[in-house]
Amino acid sequence: MRKIKIKNFSSYWQKSRWQATYSKSFKQRRFFLQDIKIPTKWWLLILIILFLISSSIIFLFAFSGLRYSLPLVNNFSRSDKIGRAAEFCLTNPTSTLFAVVIDNEIHSRPPMGLSNAQIVYEAPAEAGITRFLAIYCYSPRLNYNKGDFTIGPIRSLRPYFLEWAEELNAPIVHVGGSPEALEKLKNSNIPDLNQYYNGGYFWRDSIRVAPHNVFTNLKKLSEFLKNKFPSFEEEHQVWNYNTNALRSQDNVDDSSVKSVNSSVESANSSVKSVIIDYLRPEHLVKWMYDKNTNSYFRFQDNAEHKDADGSKISAKNIVIQITDIEVIDEIGRRRIKTTGEGKAIVFQNGKIIRGIWKKPTKNSLTRFYNSTGEEIKFNKGSTWIEIVSENHKITVGN
């Protein structure tokens, strides 16, 4: 048997003794907490503290704005987030709305941020080219976005866009405007966010060609409002919304829509597609109903209409508002009737509702009614309002 020689036995013995002592000490510390006895009064104090903390959390959920923002988490689809944002913005009279004039000329495409709008008006501008008025809501209580997505390209104002912004009490965002629109702005009560005089809140994209290259975002617009119009009162009128999305089928009219608009070719209660001919091929609009999402997806110029980032443009409610439209100058600018009443067609849940629109005064909200005179309730989500005249051809498909 081979013997192991330890040259420094004293050192080895001390090291072994230290390890044994450390091991014993560690075991003592390991079971030290088991010997601790907490007096009953301390347990009561701990329970009271826990009760106060849980009560505070419940209070925050019940009475603060968290109940609006917490559902808007990443577990929901993008369309659900936009829909929940629309619900908050359009049913909360004190939320801040911004009305942005967005280009739709063929050289301005694709748009940016249009799919995030809660309401969009599409109306003829000149020469058969349509333009959008996109309504956005910005609130720190909405966490589905931080307001930093790009919006644009932004274009010049027309009088009817101003009138729709005024009925929503939404600051108007634009780059210049027609002489009539700029004259009406002087007597308007809503904040004017004209890029010509507030360049710091906008930017120009060097890749795109002017005038189709002006952009902004909701953060910048919110900063502008706080800096230039700190006393602006944000309250606005709201539509009625369904508590259950499918409730809107209660308003369905099964009769033909031909009696509403003679240019509609064929229809019944079930409608899968809606085509709007704005008299130029590149502005031919088609909405396709998707039963799985209970949404309408937009096509333009025979292609899916998407933002520059690939986000599809969709809506929960499609409104066709029929009104008087006339050409007023050699450039082809239009005058559009926005007050009074006229025919309307509403599409929800793959169904068609015929009725009328009413706006009694300049500052009242345009409301939509079915054939029995009941106000139509919208589904929670984004709404597109297509402004047409009797001369525009509307086709529906089953």
Number of C-alpha atoms within 10 A of each C-alpha: 3 4 5 6 7 9 8 8 10 9 11 12 10 11 12 11 12 12 11 12 11 12 12 12 11 12 10 11 11 10 10 10 9 8 7 8 7 8 8 9 9 10 11 11 11 11 12 12 12 12 11 11 12 11 12 12 10 12 11 12 14 11 9 12 13 14 13 16 19 13 16 22 15 10 9 13 11 15 21 18 23 23 23 23 30 23 18 20 22 27 17 14 15 13 17 23 27 25 28 32 27 31 26 23 16 12 12 20 17 19 21 23 25 29 23 28 26 25 22 25 22 19 23 23 23 16 14 18 18 19 23 24 31 27 26 25 22 19 19 11 19 23 18 20 18 14 20 12 13 16 26 26 30 29 26 22 27 25 21 18 24 25 21 23 23 22 19 25 24 25 25 25 26 25 22 18 16 12 12 11 18 18 12 13 19 10 8 13 12 21 19 21 24 18 21 11 11 12 14 11 19 20 13 16 13 9 7 14 12 13 15 22 18 24 21 25 18 22 17 15 19 17 13 17 19 12 10 12 14 10 9 15 12 15 15 21 16 16 14 14 18 13 12 9 17 12 15 20 15 9 20 21 18 14 13 17 22 14 11 17 20 12 15 20 14 14 19 17 17 17 19 18 19 22 19 21 18 22 15 13 12 17 21 15 22 24 24 19 24 15 11 6 12 17 23 27 20 21 20 17 14 12 11 16 24 22 19 14 10 12 16 17 21 26 27 24 23 23 20 24 23 23 19 15 18 12 14 11 10 8 9 15 17 21 17 21 16 24 19 13 18 18 20 24 23 22 26 27 24 21 21 25 27 27 22 23 24 18 17 14 12 14 16 16 20 21 17 26 21 20 15 10 10 11 17 24 21 24 25 26 26 28 23 21 19 20 23 23 19 15 15 16 17 21 16 21 14 13
